[in-house]
Structure formats: structure tokens, C-alpha cells
Amino acid sequence: MVMVAICDDEIDIGAQLEQALIEIFAALKIKHEIEVFFGGAEFVCQLEAKTHYDLIFLDIKFAKEEINGVEIGRLIRNVHQNNITTIVYISWEKEYAMQLFQIRPMDFLVKPLQYAEIERAVRTYLKIAGFMGGDFTYKKGHDFFKLPLKAITHLENRERKVILHLADGSKDEFYGSLKKLYSEQLAGFDFLFIHGSYVVNYDYVAAVKFDQVTLADCTTPLPISPNKRNEVRQRYAEILKRRRL
């Protein structure tokens, strides 16, 4: 569970950020709770009540209050001695780098906020916090197995069996539904469901063409289903754009 706070006195921006976070956490299948504060003083009262947040999106200037986000950051770090909570500052202005240095924010987002930048910040936090190391679990007979998602190059469905292809060249197989495995374990990560018989890990994709995907260190391309071609190209482009931010 990730406890998130948004503190911004601009109601439209607070609402936009909350909706974006709801969508991002839902897509990543991360349980979360979000509280929105439209003033610095209100947020400070909540912090003084010892409420803990894992991730805070904090505005720097509040139009009708003397307190600002820099002071709230100092309160969190220096007074409450909280060096665990992750802070992401948001502002219309960029000239705050030196003031924020000692507060050690994870990120700084410039308004107007962009969905891709919000998602990048969330994913960075989740990786740092250990939510997205990512493990894949499966069952063979009465035994359960777990391995890191990064070890999987792709999954193949063949005669009611799922075949795991691993980066070290080894394979494993078990009975299961590729569609179910994708929706329950892989959809929130950078995997592409390219065909009813294939799911591939973006990290091992060497090329995406109109009707096929080529994986690194693999000479045989994998087909993209005609009904998935637009979806695959769109998702690949989204991942590529996000990784470049």
C-alpha cells in the first residue's frame, strides 16, 4: 500500500494530479490511498498529527498563505526527522534548485503538469521503494516458483502450456493461461502482448516491424497478430517515450 498526499492550492491541478495518480497506480496494480490538501497550513496540521505518507506531491507557493512548500519540506526533514518519505515538488517556476537541495526531493515537476512526467515520477518512486523490482510466480504440479521479471525475455503459449524463455538461454514450462498471466502479473510492467501465443519483455526487443517483433540474441522473429498491431505499436511508443524522459 502506497500512502500518497497531494498539496496544491490550485484546485484544478490537484484534481488533475489525483486522477492521473489513480489511473497510473491502477494500471500498475499497486494498492494506494490518496489524500488531497488545498493549502499548506491544512497539510501541516495533518503532518503534526503524525500521519505518515510514502509519497508527497508538494506545491512550492501557496497564493493565500505565508508558509510555502520549501518550509514544509524542511519541517518534514529537519523537525520531524523524516528522511524516508519521498517528496516530488511541483511549481510554475523552475528557479528553486538550490533552495530544495537540502530537502532532497526525488523530482521536480513544472506546471502545467504532463501525464507522462507524473507517470515517470511514480515509476521512479516505485522502483526506489522496491515495488517494481518485479517477480513472476508460477505453479508446476504442487510446487510454486518465483523469478525476477527482468530474467524473462518472452513467454510462449503452446498446447495449453506456457513456456518461459529466460535471458540465460534456459526455459521452463507449466500449464496455464497466457492471457490470465498477462492480465494478473505482466500488464502493469513493460511487457507487450503481441499475439495470442506470445508476450515479450520490452527490455529484450531489438526491433518492432509491422507484423513481427525481433528479440535481441534471437534470429527468429515473433509474429504480431493482425488485431494487435495498432495496440502493440502504440504501447511500444508509449514505453519508449516514457523511458526517454
C-alpha positions in Angstrom: 0.0 0.0 0.0 1.3 3.4 -1.0 0.1 6.4 1.0 0.1 9.5 -1.2 -0.5 13.2 -0.3 -1.1 16.0 -2.8 -0.7 19.5 -1.5 -1.6 22.3 -4.0 -3.8 25.3 -3.6 -4.9 25.2 -7.2 -8.0 23.0 -7.2 -7.8 22.1 -10.9 -4.2 21.0 -10.7 -4.8 19.0 -7.5 -7.8 17.2 -9.2 -5.8 16.6 -12.4 -2.9 15.1 -10.4 -5.2 12.9 -8.3 -6.9 11.5 -11.4 -3.6 10.8 -13.1 -2.3 9.0 -10.0 -5.4 6.9 -9.7 -5.0 5.8 -13.3 -1.3 5.1 -13.0 -1.5 3.1 -9.8 -4.5 1.1 -11.1 -2.6 0.3 -14.3 0.4 -0.9 -12.3 -1.9 -2.8 -9.9 -0.4 -1.0 -6.9 -2.7 -0.6 -3.9 -2.8 3.1 -2.8 -4.6 5.8 -0.9 -4.5 9.4 -1.9 -5.3 12.5 0.2 -5.6 15.9 -1.4 -4.9 19.2 0.5 -5.6 22.6 -1.0 -3.5 24.5 1.5 -0.1 24.3 3.2 -1.5 25.0 6.7 -4.0 22.2 6.4 -1.3 19.8 5.3 1.0 20.8 8.1 -1.8 20.1 10.6 -2.1 16.6 9.2 1.7 16.1 9.4 1.7 17.3 13.0 -0.9 14.7 13.7 1.8 12.2 12.8 0.1 11.0 9.7 2.6 9.1 7.5 2.8 9.4 3.7 5.1 7.4 1.5 4.9 9.9 -1.4 4.1 13.6 -1.4 3.5 15.8 -4.3 4.1 19.3 -2.9 3.5 22.7 -4.4 6.1 25.4 -3.6 4.0 28.5 -3.4 0.5 29.0 -1.9 -1.2 32.2 -3.0 -3.0 33.0 0.2 -0.6 31.6 2.8 2.8 32.7 4.2 4.0 29.1 4.5 5.4 27.5 1.4 6.5 24.1 0.2 10.1 24.7 0.9 9.3 25.3 4.6 7.1 22.2 4.7 9.9 20.2 3.2 12.2 21.5 6.0 9.6 20.6 8.5 9.4 17.0 7.2 13.2 16.6 7.0 14.6 18.6 9.9 11.9 18.9 12.5 10.2 15.6 12.1 13.5 13.9 11.2 11.7 12.1 8.3 14.2 11.1 5.7 12.1 8.2 4.4 9.1 10.0 2.8 9.6 10.8 -0.9 8.9 14.3 -2.0 8.1 15.5 -5.5 7.9 19.2 -5.8 5.6 20.9 -8.3 5.6 24.6 -9.4 5.1 27.0 -12.2 8.7 28.2 -11.7 12.0 26.4 -12.2 14.3 28.6 -10.0 14.3 26.6 -6.8 17.1 24.1 -7.2 19.4 25.5 -4.5 16.6 26.0 -2.0 15.5 22.4 -2.5 18.9 20.8 -2.3 19.0 20.1 1.4 15.4 18.8 1.3 16.5 16.0 -1.1 13.3 15.8 -3.3 13.1 12.9 -5.7 11.9 15.0 -8.5 10.6 18.4 -9.6 7.6 18.7 -12.0 6.9 22.0 -13.8 3.3 23.1 -14.3 1.3 22.6 -16.4 1.7 19.0 -15.4 2.2 16.4 -18.1 0.8 12.9 -17.6 4.0 11.2 -18.9 6.1 13.1 -16.3 3.7 12.2 -13.5 3.9 8.5 -14.5 7.7 8.7 -14.8 7.9 10.1 -11.2 5.6 7.4 -9.9 7.6 4.6 -11.6 10.9 6.0 -10.3 9.4 6.1 -6.7 8.1 2.6 -7.0 11.5 1.3 -8.2 13.4 3.1 -5.4 10.8 1.8 -2.9 11.2 -1.7 -4.1 7.6 -2.1 -5.5 8.8 -2.7 -9.1 11.8 -5.0 -8.9 9.1 -7.3 -10.1 8.8 -11.0 -9.6 6.9 -13.6 -11.7 5.3 -16.6 -9.9 4.0 -19.8 -11.4 3.0 -23.3 -10.3 4.1 -26.7 -11.6 2.2 -29.5 -10.1 2.1 -28.9 -6.3 5.2 -26.6 -6.4 5.4 -22.9 -6.7 8.3 -21.0 -8.3 9.4 -17.3 -8.4 11.8 -15.5 -10.6 12.6 -11.8 -11.4 10.6 -10.3 -14.3 13.9 -9.0 -15.8 15.0 -12.6 -16.3 12.2 -13.3 -18.8 12.7 -12.5 -22.4 9.3 -13.7 -23.5 6.5 -16.2 -22.8 5.1 -18.6 -25.3 1.8 -20.5 -25.3 1.9 -23.9 -26.8 -0.7 -26.7 -26.4 -2.1 -25.4 -23.1 1.4 -24.9 -21.7 3.2 -21.7 -21.1 6.9 -21.7 -21.9 9.1 -19.3 -20.2 12.1 -18.1 -22.2 14.9 -16.7 -19.9 17.7 -14.4 -20.6 20.3 -17.0 -19.7 19.0 -19.2 -22.6 17.1 -21.7 -20.4 13.4 -22.5 -20.5 10.7 -23.7 -18.1 7.2 -24.7 -18.8 3.9 -25.2 -16.9 0.2 -25.4 -17.6 -1.6 -22.1 -17.6 -3.3 -19.3 -19.5 -1.1 -16.7 -21.1 -3.9 -14.2 -21.2 -4.6 -14.6 -17.5 -0.9 -14.4 -16.6 -0.5 -11.2 -18.6 -3.5 -9.5 -17.0 -2.7 -10.6 -13.5 1.1 -10.2 -13.4 2.6 -8.5 -16.5 0.2 -5.8 -17.8 1.5 -3.3 -15.2 5.1 -3.8 -16.4 6.8 -3.2 -19.7 5.6 -6.4 -21.4 3.9 -6.5 -24.9 1.1 -8.9 -25.6 1.9 -9.2 -29.3 0.0 -12.4 -30.2 -2.3 -15.0 -28.6 0.8 -17.2 -28.3 3.4 -14.6 -27.3 4.2 -12.0 -24.7 7.5 -10.2 -24.9 9.6 -8.2 -22.5 10.3 -4.7 -23.9 13.8 -4.8 -22.5 14.8 -7.5 -24.9 13.1 -6.1 -28.0 15.6 -5.3 -30.8 13.0 -4.2 -33.5 9.3 -3.8 -34.0 8.1 -4.1 -37.5 4.6 -4.0 -39.0 3.8 -7.7 -38.4 6.7 -9.0 -36.3 9.0 -8.4 -33.3 12.6 -9.3 -33.2 14.2 -10.0 -29.8 17.9 -9.5 -29.0 20.0 -12.6 -29.5 17.2 -14.3 -31.3 17.3 -14.8 -35.1 13.7 -15.9 -35.5 11.1 -13.0 -35.3 7.9 -13.5 -33.5 4.6 -12.6 -35.2 2.2 -9.8 -34.2 -1.4 -10.7 -34.6 -3.3 -8.5 -37.1 -5.8 -7.4 -34.5 -3.0 -6.4 -32.1 -0.7 -4.4 -34.5 -2.0 -1.0 -33.7 -2.1 -1.7 -29.9 1.4 -3.1 -29.9 2.9 -0.1 -31.9 1.1 2.3 -29.6 2.2 0.6 -26.4 5.8 0.3 -27.7 5.9 4.0 -28.5 4.5 4.9 -25.1 7.1 2.9 -23.3 9.9 4.3 -25.5 8.7 7.8 -24.8 8.5 7.3 -21.1 11.9 5.6 -20.9 13.4 8.7 -22.6 12.0 11.2 -20.2 
